[in-house]
Amino acid sequence: MNMWITEKTFVFAWLFVFLVVATIADAGVSSVALSSPATDDITAGSWQKVADADWSSRAWHCSVVLPDNSIAMMGGMDSSFARRDDTWLGTENGSRWMIVNAHGGWTPRYGQSCAALPDGNILLMGGYDSLSLKNDVWQSSDSGVTWTLINDSPGWVARWQFCSEVMPDGNVVLMGGGTDEGRTNLNDIWMSADEGRTWTQVNQHAGWSGRRGFGSAVLQDGTIVVFGGYERAGIGGVMNDTWISKDEGISWMRTGTGAWPARYDFSSARLFDGSILLMGGADGKMRMNDMWRSMDAGATWNPVNTGSVWPARYGQNSVALQDNSVVMTGGTVYGSDGGDMHDVWRFVPAEYPKGAPPDVTTIATQYNAGPDVNSLTLTGSELSLPTGDFVVTPLCPAGSPFGPDTYPQDTPRSDPMVTTCVWDGTGRVFISGDTSSVTGVAADDGYTVTIQPSGTTFDAPIHSGVRHPVLELTGGMRPGPNTITIVARNWNGLSMSYGIIMNPPIRQIPAIVQVTDLSPSAPGVPASGFNPDAIQVIKEISPFSVKEGTEMTISITVFNRGNTTVHDVEIDDPTLPEFPVTSGETRFAVPVVEPNDSRTLTYTVRAGEPGSFRFNRTRVMYAREDGNYRMAYSGYGKVTVLASLLAQTHQEGSRNGIEDFLAWISGFGRT
């Protein structure tokens, strides 16, 4: 009850500020649209209002993009301070909305954080309901239709207006936020490796100051970017600094101060080229409707002159769709323009932003072995699999069958066939003529496969047989949703046979399939991480179950499975304090690693105390041939340390005289 009164006082105090601002707004001061002659390259894009949605006006809600390119939107608070617990699904680039759950099971709230996981599940965490701050974690596996509470006490303190990001390896990182009705702001970092079920604190106090209402983004290489926000209660303490972490929040480095005016409660989105867009927000005195873009992980920012026609606002939410457009929903425009909003705006760049996509590569040969499946054999149009050890899982259909009747002579190529697959980052991925095995598809004149967000293009050249050789796509896939575009070529209209196998005439619907190794494994098997450049980092711990006080050996192998040389390789394996290093080095540098070559780092540690431990991932930084630096990671190693039975017996027999006396008085002395 006291918290409700405190929160109510807090809300009405801000309402008073808003009314004062509204009065000033009549003189044209409460909102501002900033501009600058030094604008960015996507200025040819434009904002368009695509809907006044059926959902109630709201701010401080959350939304995510799902693998089918729909937008799931949850919760928020409206102009009457009523909290929401509904879930809506937006389709057709945010122009159409339908309610999928009027009451999700979680209490109505605002300021919560949401995340879309690689398998398409949604997480909803924390926020502020009508009584208190929350720290519960909910999950939906059906686009928000139903919700399940998976953790009501995750370890991190209840909070609101915080950020969460899904890393390339599927881990979820949670950062900062506000507590104590806004009097205290946080800068702690937590991580979940099991879709929000359990959480581990990786940094109690990040280098950046505690804040809420800030922005964050995660880049393709796993770099986390944090920027802006609200540092302390009262007008003031509004930030425009930028910080990055390259190790999932363990350490942070400041990259600079934004050129944009300090603000909080803005929205942001990361585009497929790795650039970050920042939109709107407030600074305690005025609302904004400008947009800024960074192409270098927040080190520098440029204004984007998009002719923003939406009213200046804060508390809105923005997401990037698979076509690289940005959809912005809701927010509050307190003042002469009204209150909370239910409008939907879409920003469409005139062309793909300059410099993107960053990893465009044409590959005419099969990709080298992926990180988890190394013993597969490609033989013509078939893929040989060891019996019983591997499983083929269809990820999504690759298109519809079509032939010369659909694309007659003089049709140079087919229409693009677009599909979306969600990949978990394990195994290897192929385009196949079958969903239960891996076979070539029928496309005599070849075809191309382009994958976003990586921008990689695979080219299957002309082939004279009915079936084309198997084509592997692993090198272009990224963990999470991948949009795949397939175009078949048609030379003189004679062999537009993609999707058709002649003799017998079976109409084939190709699929994108995943091949996974299901061989039995123990906790001590090598922990391998995913990396798009085929740099595999393997962490081996032996033995993985030890007694307290004994030693174990840790070996880090960096294997270059690609076809190009990598340079300036740095290896860093952060250790746990419970495992002091007894010999060897945990950091190492090598000038070059050639294709199909490897480097190994070995050291020993002593198990200091009993328990179950998860070792940190090994970090590897390297330069590609084009001069760009990338990061690669191993998986997490798991170790069990058992306490000595003799040590326990000795401790049990070492009670002091007072303990013995008390035990004797109670009748439970030693016999």
Secondary structure, 3 states (H helix, E strand, C coil): CHHHHHHHHHHHHHHHHHHHHHHHHCCCCCEECCCCCCCCHHHHCEEEEEEECCCCCEECCEEEECCCCCEEEEEEECCCCCEEEEEEEEECCCCEEEEEECCCCCCCEECCEEEECCCCCEEEEEEECCCCEEEEEEEECCCCCCCEEEECCCCCCCEECCEEEECCCCCEEEEEEEEHHHCEEEEEEEEECCCCCCCEEEECCCCCCCCECCEEEECCCCCEEEEEEECCCCCCCEEEEEEEECCCCCCCEEEEECCCCCCECCEEEECCCCCEEEEEEECCCCEEEEEEEECCCCCCCEECCCCCCCCCEECCEEEECCCCCEEEECCEEEECCEEEECEEEEEECCCCCCCCCCCCCEECCCCCCCCCCCCCEEECCEEECCCCCEEEEEEEECCCCCCCCCCCCCCCECCCEEEEEEECCCCEEEEECCCCCCECCCCCCCEEEEEECCCEEEEECCCCCCCCCCEECHHHCCCEEEEEEEEEECCCCCCCCCCEECCCCEECCCEEEEEEECCCCCCCCCEECCCCCCEEEEEEEECCEEECCCEEEEEEEEEECCCCCEEEEEEECCCCCCCCEEEECCEEEEEEECCCCEEEEEEEEECCCCEEEECCCCEEEEECCCCCEEEEECCCCEEEEECCHHHHHHHHCCCCHHHHHHHHHCCCCCC
